Amino acid sequence: MPFRKKDSPFWQYDRTITVGGERYRIRGSTGERNKSAAREVEEAEVRAARIRLMHGDTSRQLTLDEAIGTYCANVAMHQPSWRTTKYQAKILLSCLRKKTALATIDNQTLTAHITRRRATVSNATVNRELQLLRRVITYADRNLNARVPAIDWRALHLSEPKGRVREMTAEEEVRLFQHLREDMKPLVRFCLATGCRVGSAIALEWRDVDFSNRMIVFRTMKGGEHHAVPMTDALLVLLANQPHVTAIPQVFTYLFRNNKRGKRRPFTQSGWNKPWKKALANAGIPDFRFHDLRHTALSRITRTNGIVAAQALAGHADISTTARYAHVQMDDLRKAMETAESSHTEPTRKISK
């Protein structure tokens, strides 16, 4: 019988069948919200599995819709980037057709998709959509015993303009905090100190803050991996002074303005946006996004302690991802070279007539 999985909108199935004296377990998401429809999908999966197993094929034939639906229900829905993933999934299902067999998708199919998408969106957007498809296929291969295509992802990758790195100056930082709302300052200071994304910061819970071992664990990092950073003295003071509201697991909360009792609520995914933009405008800080706090933190760490330390703070698996912050080292080196050049005096030479 189909069953509900915690935090999933779809009915799931988990059955054990016997074929040729051998027992096999088949499980996954039906991709259906209606129980009756889910029961029909489950029975169809059981029949298809029996046929495949009778012919010696132990892998599953998934449609693109089933693969994306299962990945979203079990992985993507629990990540800070869920809204973006949901939008990208709709694009893939619309362009590639949701009932397409996952195993039949090849480079030719994706090249045609890329051509259509490039007419309306940037190369970076197309690349992010293909990255989602790659994660879905990898998940289906590792967790769903599904037939998956062999795709040359490198051949499909489009060139992108150099990544934007906007670092906040010391003067801008002072002005920003002069105009920020008091209940928002801890969130901004935390992001500026840890280099974490705003989604990870607002999702941080008290269970992830270990004062004894002075450790902070981010459980909702991009990609679904957990990432731990040490707690500095400044972070210890900041977190210790955060109001610990009963029944609210999140660390960062704000004062609910329409409540005379000063009731607090956790920040939402976009609830910080309006006061943030207002503070930037009042402080006279142009062209600065909340994500640039992460750029600022990592650039500063790179400058003081090198790119390896920045990689550890960011939680990047590949140091090439962190390489965009190496520009600060080049800037400092250039200044040092220019200083040396200006202080260097060429020896005078006597010119014989």
C-alpha positions as a Markdown table, in Angstrom:
| # | Residue | x | y | z |
|---|---|---|---|---|
| 1 | Met | 0.0 | 0.0 | 0.0 |
| 2 | Pro | 1.2 | 3.5 | -0.7 |
| 3 | Phe | 2.4 | 5.5 | 2.3 |
| 4 | Arg | 3.3 | 9.1 | 3.1 |
| 5 | Lys | 6.9 | 10.0 | 3.8 |
| 6 | Lys | 7.6 | 12.8 | 6.2 |
| 7 | Asp | 7.8 | 16.2 | 4.5 |
| 8 | Ser | 6.9 | 14.8 | 1.1 |
| 9 | Pro | 3.8 | 15.8 | -0.8 |
| 10 | Phe | 3.8 | 12.5 | -2.8 |
| 11 | Trp | 2.7 | 9.0 | -1.9 |
| 12 | Gln | 5.6 | 6.5 | -1.8 |
| 13 | Tyr | 5.8 | 2.7 | -2.3 |
| 14 | Asp | 8.1 | 0.0 | -0.8 |
| 15 | Arg | 7.3 | -3.5 | -1.9 |
| 16 | Thr | 9.2 | -6.8 | -1.9 |
| 17 | Ile | 8.5 | -9.2 | -4.8 |
| 18 | Thr | 9.7 | -12.7 | -5.5 |
| 19 | Val | 10.9 | -13.7 | -9.0 |
| 20 | Gly | 12.6 | -17.0 | -9.7 |
| 21 | Gly | 13.0 | -17.8 | -6.0 |
| 22 | Glu | 14.9 | -14.5 | -5.4 |
| 23 | Arg | 13.4 | -11.7 | -3.4 |
| 24 | Tyr | 13.7 | -8.1 | -4.7 |
| 25 | Arg | 12.8 | -4.8 | -3.1 |
| 26 | Ile | 11.3 | -2.0 | -5.2 |
| 27 | Arg | 10.6 | 1.4 | -3.8 |
| 28 | Gly | 10.3 | 5.0 | -4.8 |
| 29 | Ser | 7.9 | 7.9 | -5.2 |
| 30 | Thr | 4.7 | 7.5 | -7.2 |
| 31 | Gly | 4.8 | 11.2 | -8.0 |
| 32 | Glu | 1.1 | 11.4 | -7.1 |
| 33 | Arg | -0.7 | 13.3 | -4.4 |
| 34 | Asn | -3.9 | 11.3 | -4.7 |
| 35 | Lys | -3.9 | 7.9 | -2.9 |
| 36 | Ser | -6.0 | 6.1 | -5.5 |
| 37 | Ala | -3.8 | 7.3 | -8.4 |
| 38 | Ala | -0.7 | 6.4 | -6.3 |
| 39 | Arg | -2.0 | 2.8 | -5.8 |
| 40 | Glu | -2.4 | 2.4 | -9.6 |
| 41 | Val | 1.2 | 3.7 | -10.1 |
| 42 | Glu | 2.5 | 1.3 | -7.5 |
| 43 | Glu | 0.8 | -1.7 | -9.1 |
| 44 | Ala | 2.1 | -0.7 | -12.5 |
| 45 | Glu | 5.6 | -0.5 | -11.1 |
| 46 | Val | 5.3 | -3.9 | -9.5 |
| 47 | Arg | 4.1 | -5.4 | -12.9 |
| 48 | Ala | 6.9 | -3.7 | -14.8 |
| 49 | Ala | 9.5 | -4.9 | -12.2 |
| 50 | Arg | 8.4 | -8.5 | -12.5 |
| 51 | Ile | 8.7 | -8.4 | -16.3 |
| 52 | Arg | 12.2 | -6.8 | -16.1 |
| 53 | Leu | 13.4 | -9.3 | -13.5 |
| 54 | Met | 12.1 | -12.3 | -15.5 |
| 55 | His | 14.3 | -11.1 | -18.3 |
| 56 | Gly | 17.3 | -10.6 | -16.0 |
| 57 | Asp | 17.1 | -6.8 | -15.9 |
| 58 | Thr | 17.3 | -5.6 | -12.3 |
| 59 | Ser | 17.2 | -1.9 | -13.1 |
| 60 | Arg | 14.1 | 0.4 | -13.2 |
| 61 | Gln | 12.8 | 2.3 | -16.2 |
| 62 | Leu | 11.9 | 5.8 | -14.8 |
| 63 | Thr | 10.3 | 8.7 | -16.6 |
| 64 | Leu | 11.9 | 12.1 | -16.3 |
| 65 | Asp | 8.9 | 13.2 | -14.2 |
| 66 | Glu | 9.3 | 10.3 | -11.8 |
| 67 | Ala | 13.1 | 10.9 | -11.4 |
| 68 | Ile | 12.7 | 14.6 | -10.8 |
| 69 | Gly | 9.7 | 14.1 | -8.5 |
| 70 | Thr | 11.5 | 11.6 | -6.3 |
| 71 | Tyr | 14.7 | 13.7 | -6.2 |
| 72 | Cys | 12.7 | 16.9 | -5.2 |
| 73 | Ala | 10.7 | 15.0 | -2.6 |
| 74 | Asn | 13.6 | 13.3 | -0.9 |
| 75 | Val | 16.4 | 15.9 | -1.4 |
| 76 | Ala | 15.7 | 19.3 | -2.9 |
| 77 | Met | 12.6 | 20.2 | -0.8 |
| 78 | His | 14.8 | 20.3 | 2.3 |
| 79 | Gln | 17.4 | 22.7 | 0.9 |
| 80 | Pro | 17.4 | 26.5 | 1.0 |
| 81 | Ser | 17.5 | 26.6 | -2.8 |
| 82 | Trp | 14.1 | 24.8 | -3.0 |
| 83 | Arg | 12.2 | 27.6 | -4.7 |
| 84 | Thr | 14.9 | 27.9 | -7.4 |
| 85 | Thr | 15.1 | 24.1 | -7.9 |
| 86 | Lys | 11.3 | 23.9 | -8.2 |
| 87 | Tyr | 11.3 | 26.5 | -11.0 |
| 88 | Gln | 14.2 | 24.8 | -12.8 |
| 89 | Ala | 12.4 | 21.4 | -12.5 |
| 90 | Lys | 9.3 | 22.9 | -14.1 |
| 91 | Ile | 11.4 | 24.2 | -17.0 |
| 92 | Leu | 13.1 | 20.8 | -17.6 |
| 93 | Leu | 9.8 | 18.9 | -17.4 |
| 94 | Ser | 8.2 | 21.4 | -19.9 |
| 95 | Cys | 11.0 | 21.4 | -22.4 |
| 96 | Leu | 12.1 | 17.8 | -22.3 |
| 97 | Arg | 8.5 | 16.4 | -21.7 |
| 98 | Lys | 7.8 | 14.8 | -18.4 |
| 99 | Lys | 6.9 | 11.3 | -19.7 |
| 100 | Thr | 10.2 | 11.0 | -21.5 |
| 101 | Ala | 12.1 | 7.9 | -20.4 |
| 102 | Leu | 15.1 | 9.0 | -18.4 |
| 103 | Ala | 17.5 | 6.5 | -20.1 |
| 104 | Thr | 16.6 | 7.9 | -23.5 |
| 105 | Ile | 17.9 | 11.4 | -22.8 |
| 106 | Asp | 21.2 | 11.9 | -24.7 |
| 107 | Asn | 23.6 | 14.7 | -25.7 |
| 108 | Gln | 21.6 | 15.3 | -28.9 |
| 109 | Thr | 18.4 | 15.8 | -27.0 |
| 110 | Leu | 20.1 | 18.2 | -24.5 |
| 111 | Thr | 21.9 | 20.1 | -27.3 |
| 112 | Ala | 18.5 | 20.8 | -28.9 |
| 113 | His | 17.2 | 21.9 | -25.5 |
| 114 | Ile | 20.2 | 24.2 | -25.0 |
| 115 | Thr | 19.6 | 25.9 | -28.4 |
| 116 | Arg | 16.0 | 26.6 | -27.5 |
| 117 | Arg | 16.8 | 28.0 | -24.0 |
| 118 | Arg | 19.7 | 30.2 | -25.1 |
| 119 | Ala | 17.3 | 32.2 | -27.3 |
| 120 | Thr | 15.6 | 33.5 | -24.1 |
| 121 | Val | 17.9 | 33.1 | -21.1 |
| 122 | Ser | 21.6 | 33.4 | -20.3 |
| 123 | Asn | 24.2 | 30.7 | -20.5 |
| 124 | Ala | 24.5 | 30.7 | -16.8 |
| 125 | Thr | 20.8 | 29.9 | -16.4 |
| 126 | Val | 21.0 | 27.0 | -18.9 |
| 127 | Asn | 24.1 | 25.6 | -17.1 |
| 128 | Arg | 22.2 | 25.7 | -13.8 |
| 129 | Glu | 19.3 | 23.8 | -15.3 |
| 130 | Leu | 21.6 | 21.1 | -16.7 |
| 131 | Gln | 23.3 | 20.9 | -13.3 |
| 132 | Leu | 19.9 | 20.0 | -11.7 |
| 133 | Leu | 19.3 | 17.4 | -14.4 |
| 134 | Arg | 22.8 | 15.9 | -13.7 |
| 135 | Arg | 22.0 | 15.7 | -9.9 |
| 136 | Val | 18.7 | 14.0 | -10.7 |
| 137 | Ile | 20.3 | 11.4 | -12.9 |
| 138 | Thr | 23.1 | 10.8 | -10.4 |
| 139 | Tyr | 20.5 | 10.4 | -7.6 |
| 140 | Ala | 18.4 | 8.0 | -9.7 |
| 141 | Asp | 21.5 | 5.9 | -10.5 |
| 142 | Arg | 22.7 | 5.7 | -6.9 |
| 143 | Asn | 19.4 | 5.4 | -5.0 |
| 144 | Leu | 16.7 | 4.2 | -7.3 |
| 145 | Asn | 18.5 | 1.5 | -9.3 |
| 146 | Ala | 17.3 | 3.2 | -12.4 |
| 147 | Arg | 18.5 | 3.0 | -16.0 |
| 148 | Val | 20.4 | 6.2 | -16.6 |
| 149 | Pro | 21.9 | 7.7 | -19.8 |
| 150 | Ala | 25.6 | 8.2 | -20.4 |
| 151 | Ile | 26.0 | 12.0 | -21.0 |
| 152 | Asp | 29.1 | 14.0 | -21.8 |
| 153 | Trp | 28.3 | 16.9 | -19.5 |
| 154 | Arg | 31.5 | 18.8 | -20.4 |
| 155 | Ala | 30.5 | 19.0 | -24.0 |
| 156 | Leu | 27.2 | 20.6 | -23.0 |
| 157 | His | 28.7 | 23.3 | -20.6 |
| 158 | Leu | 28.3 | 26.8 | -21.9 |
| 159 | Ser | 30.9 | 29.6 | -21.3 |
| 160 | Glu | 29.9 | 32.2 | -18.7 |
| 161 | Pro | 31.1 | 35.7 | -18.0 |
| 162 | Lys | 33.6 | 35.9 | -15.1 |
| 163 | Gly | 31.9 | 35.7 | -11.7 |
| 164 | Arg | 31.0 | 38.9 | -10.0 |
| 165 | Val | 32.9 | 39.7 | -6.7 |
| 166 | Arg | 31.7 | 42.8 | -4.9 |
| 167 | Glu | 33.5 | 43.3 | -1.6 |
| 168 | Met | 32.2 | 45.7 | 1.1 |
| 169 | Thr | 34.6 | 48.4 | 2.2 |
| 170 | Ala | 35.3 | 49.2 | 5.9 |
| 171 | Glu | 33.5 | 52.6 | 5.4 |
| 172 | Glu | 30.5 | 51.0 | 3.8 |
| 173 | Glu | 30.3 | 48.5 | 6.6 |
| 174 | Val | 30.1 | 51.3 | 9.2 |
| 175 | Arg | 27.4 | 53.1 | 7.3 |
| 176 | Leu | 25.4 | 50.0 | 6.8 |
| 177 | Phe | 25.2 | 49.2 | 10.5 |
| 178 | Gln | 24.3 | 52.8 | 11.3 |
| 179 | His | 21.1 | 52.3 | 9.2 |
| 180 | Leu | 20.2 | 48.7 | 9.8 |
| 181 | Arg | 17.3 | 47.8 | 12.1 |
| 182 | Glu | 18.5 | 46.5 | 15.4 |
| 183 | Asp | 16.8 | 43.1 | 15.1 |
| 184 | Met | 18.5 | 42.6 | 11.8 |
| 185 | Lys | 22.1 | 43.5 | 12.8 |
| 186 | Pro | 22.9 | 40.0 | 14.3 |
| 187 | Leu | 21.9 | 38.2 | 11.1 |
| 188 | Val | 24.1 | 40.5 | 9.0 |
| 189 | Arg | 27.0 | 40.3 | 11.4 |
| 190 | Phe | 26.8 | 36.5 | 11.4 |
| 191 | Cys | 26.8 | 36.2 | 7.6 |
| 192 | Leu | 29.7 | 38.7 | 7.4 |
| 193 | Ala | 31.7 | 36.6 | 9.9 |
| 194 | Thr | 30.9 | 33.1 | 8.7 |
| 195 | Gly | 30.6 | 33.7 | 5.0 |
| 196 | Cys | 27.4 | 31.6 | 4.9 |
| 197 | Arg | 24.5 | 32.1 | 2.6 |
| 198 | Val | 21.4 | 33.9 | 3.9 |
| 199 | Gly | 19.4 | 30.7 | 3.4 |
| 200 | Ser | 21.7 | 28.8 | 5.7 |
| 201 | Ala | 21.7 | 31.6 | 8.3 |
| 202 | Ile | 18.0 | 31.9 | 8.6 |
| 203 | Ala | 17.6 | 28.1 | 8.7 |
| 204 | Leu | 20.2 | 27.8 | 11.5 |
| 205 | Glu | 18.7 | 26.2 | 14.6 |
| 206 | Trp | 19.8 | 26.2 | 18.2 |
| 207 | Arg | 20.5 | 22.4 | 18.1 |
| 208 | Asp | 23.2 | 23.3 | 15.5 |
| 209 | Val | 25.0 | 25.7 | 17.8 |
| 210 | Asp | 27.4 | 23.9 | 20.1 |
| 211 | Phe | 28.6 | 26.3 | 22.8 |
| 212 | Ser | 30.6 | 23.6 | 24.6 |
| 213 | Asn | 32.8 | 22.7 | 21.6 |
| 214 | Arg | 32.4 | 26.2 | 20.0 |
| 215 | Met | 31.1 | 24.8 | 16.8 |
| 216 | Ile | 28.4 | 25.8 | 14.3 |
| 217 | Val | 26.9 | 23.3 | 11.9 |
| 218 | Phe | 25.0 | 24.3 | 8.8 |
| 219 | Arg | 22.7 | 21.4 | 7.8 |
| 220 | Thr | 21.1 | 23.1 | 4.8 |
| 221 | Met | 24.1 | 24.0 | 2.7 |
| 222 | Lys | 23.8 | 24.2 | -1.1 |
| 223 | Gly | 24.1 | 20.6 | -2.4 |
| 224 | Gly | 22.6 | 19.1 | 0.8 |
| 225 | Glu | 25.9 | 18.6 | 2.6 |
| 226 | His | 26.5 | 19.5 | 6.3 |
| 227 | His | 29.2 | 22.0 | 7.0 |
| 228 | Ala | 30.8 | 23.0 | 10.3 |
| 229 | Val | 32.7 | 26.1 | 11.2 |
| 230 | Pro | 34.4 | 27.1 | 14.4 |
| 231 | Met | 32.9 | 29.6 | 16.8 |
| 232 | Thr | 35.1 | 32.7 | 17.3 |
| 233 | Asp | 35.0 | 34.8 | 20.4 |
| 234 | Ala | 32.9 | 37.4 | 18.6 |
| 235 | Leu | 30.5 | 34.7 | 17.3 |
| 236 | Leu | 30.2 | 33.3 | 20.8 |
| 237 | Val | 29.1 | 36.7 | 22.2 |
| 238 | Leu | 26.8 | 37.3 | 19.2 |
| 239 | Leu | 25.0 | 34.0 | 19.5 |
| 240 | Ala | 24.9 | 34.0 | 23.3 |
| 241 | Asn | 23.1 | 37.3 | 23.2 |
| 242 | Gln | 20.5 | 36.2 | 20.7 |
| 243 | Pro | 16.9 | 35.8 | 22.2 |
| 244 | His | 16.1 | 32.2 | 22.6 |
| 245 | Val | 12.4 | 32.1 | 21.9 |
| 246 | Thr | 10.4 | 29.1 | 23.2 |
| 247 | Ala | 8.8 | 27.0 | 20.4 |
| 248 | Ile | 11.0 | 28.7 | 17.8 |
| 249 | Pro | 14.0 | 26.5 | 16.8 |
| 250 | Gln | 15.6 | 29.1 | 14.6 |
| 251 | Val | 18.5 | 31.2 | 16.0 |
| 252 | Phe | 17.7 | 34.4 | 14.2 |
| 253 | Thr | 14.4 | 36.1 | 14.8 |
| 254 | Tyr | 13.0 | 39.6 | 14.3 |
| 255 | Leu | 10.5 | 41.7 | 16.2 |
| 256 | Phe | 7.0 | 41.4 | 14.8 |
| 257 | Arg | 6.2 | 45.1 | 14.3 |
| 258 | Asn | 2.4 | 44.9 | 14.6 |
| 259 | Asn | 2.6 | 43.1 | 18.0 |
| 260 | Lys | 2.7 | 45.5 | 21.0 |
| 261 | Arg | 4.2 | 42.8 | 23.2 |
| 262 | Gly | 7.3 | 42.6 | 21.1 |
| 263 | Lys | 6.7 | 39.1 | 19.9 |
| 264 | Arg | 9.5 | 37.6 | 17.7 |
| 265 | Arg | 9.3 | 35.5 | 14.6 |
| 266 | Pro | 11.9 | 33.7 | 12.6 |
| 267 | Phe | 13.2 | 35.3 | 9.4 |
| 268 | Thr | 11.5 | 33.9 | 6.3 |
| 269 | Gln | 13.3 | 33.3 | 3.0 |
| 270 | Ser | 12.6 | 36.8 | 1.7 |
| 271 | Gly | 11.4 | 38.6 | 4.9 |
| 272 | Trp | 14.8 | 40.3 | 5.3 |
| 273 | Asn | 14.7 | 41.8 | 1.8 |
| 274 | Lys | 12.7 | 45.0 | 2.4 |
| 275 | Pro | 14.6 | 46.3 | 5.5 |
| 276 | Trp | 17.9 | 45.3 | 3.9 |
| 277 | Lys | 17.3 | 47.4 | 0.7 |
| 278 | Lys | 16.1 | 50.3 | 2.8 |
| 279 | Ala | 19.3 | 50.2 | 4.9 |
| 280 | Leu | 21.4 | 50.1 | 1.8 |
| 281 | Ala | 19.6 | 53.1 | 0.2 |
| 282 | Asn | 19.8 | 55.1 | 3.4 |
| 283 | Ala | 23.5 | 54.3 | 3.8 |
| 284 | Gly | 24.3 | 55.2 | 0.2 |
| 285 | Ile | 25.7 | 51.8 | -0.7 |
| 286 | Pro | 25.1 | 51.1 | -4.4 |
| 287 | Asp | 25.3 | 47.7 | -6.3 |
| 288 | Phe | 25.5 | 45.5 | -3.2 |
| 289 | Arg | 23.5 | 42.3 | -2.6 |
| 290 | Phe | 23.0 | 40.3 | 0.5 |
| 291 | His | 25.0 | 37.5 | -1.0 |
| 292 | Asp | 27.9 | 40.0 | -1.4 |
| 293 | Leu | 28.4 | 39.6 | 2.4 |
| 294 | Arg | 29.6 | 36.1 | 1.6 |
| 295 | His | 31.9 | 37.5 | -1.0 |
| 296 | Thr | 33.2 | 40.0 | 1.5 |
| 297 | Ala | 33.9 | 37.4 | 4.2 |
| 298 | Leu | 35.7 | 35.1 | 1.8 |
| 299 | Ser | 37.7 | 37.8 | 0.2 |
| 300 | Arg | 38.9 | 39.0 | 3.6 |
| 301 | Ile | 39.8 | 35.5 | 4.7 |
| 302 | Thr | 41.7 | 35.0 | 1.5 |
| 303 | Arg | 43.6 | 38.2 | 2.0 |
| 304 | Thr | 44.6 | 37.5 | 5.6 |
| 305 | Asn | 45.0 | 33.7 | 5.6 |
| 306 | Gly | 45.1 | 32.5 | 2.0 |
| 307 | Ile | 42.7 | 30.7 | -0.4 |
| 308 | Val | 42.8 | 27.3 | 1.4 |
| 309 | Ala | 41.4 | 28.9 | 4.6 |
| 310 | Ala | 38.7 | 30.6 | 2.4 |
| 311 | Gln | 37.9 | 27.2 | 0.9 |
| 312 | Ala | 37.4 | 25.7 | 4.4 |
| 313 | Leu | 35.2 | 28.5 | 5.5 |
| 314 | Ala | 33.0 | 28.4 | 2.4 |
| 315 | Gly | 32.7 | 24.6 | 2.4 |
| 316 | His | 33.7 | 24.3 | -1.2 |
| 317 | Ala | 34.6 | 20.8 | -2.3 |
| 318 | Asp | 36.7 | 22.1 | -5.2 |
| 319 | Ile | 39.2 | 24.9 | -4.6 |
| 320 | Ser | 38.6 | 26.1 | -8.2 |
| 321 | Thr | 35.3 | 27.3 | -6.9 |
| 322 | Thr | 37.1 | 29.5 | -4.3 |
| 323 | Ala | 39.5 | 30.8 | -6.9 |
| 324 | Arg | 37.3 | 33.8 | -7.7 |
| 325 | Tyr | 38.5 | 35.2 | -4.4 |
| 326 | Ala | 42.1 | 35.0 | -5.3 |
| 327 | His | 41.8 | 38.4 | -6.9 |
| 328 | Val | 42.5 | 40.0 | -3.5 |
| 329 | Gln | 45.9 | 38.3 | -3.4 |
| 330 | Met | 46.7 | 39.6 | -6.9 |
| 331 | Asp | 45.7 | 43.1 | -5.9 |
| 332 | Asp | 47.8 | 43.1 | -2.8 |
| 333 | Leu | 50.8 | 41.7 | -4.7 |
| 334 | Arg | 50.4 | 44.3 | -7.4 |
| 335 | Lys | 50.4 | 47.1 | -4.7 |
| 336 | Ala | 53.5 | 45.6 | -3.1 |
| 337 | Met | 55.2 | 45.5 | -6.5 |
| 338 | Glu | 54.3 | 49.1 | -7.3 |
| 339 | Thr | 55.5 | 50.2 | -3.9 |
| 340 | Ala | 58.8 | 48.4 | -4.5 |
| 341 | Glu | 59.1 | 50.0 | -7.9 |
| 342 | Ser | 58.5 | 53.5 | -6.6 |
| 343 | Ser | 61.1 | 53.2 | -3.8 |
| 344 | His | 63.7 | 51.7 | -6.1 |
| 345 | Thr | 66.3 | 54.2 | -7.6 |
| 346 | Glu | 68.1 | 53.3 | -10.7 |
| 347 | Pro | 71.9 | 53.6 | -10.2 |
| 348 | Thr | 73.3 | 56.6 | -12.1 |
| 349 | Arg | 75.8 | 55.9 | -14.8 |
| 350 | Lys | 78.4 | 58.2 | -16.0 |
| 351 | Ile | 78.1 | 58.8 | -19.7 |
| 352 | Ser | 81.5 | 59.2 | -21.3 |
| 353 | Lys | 81.7 | 61.7 | -24.1 |
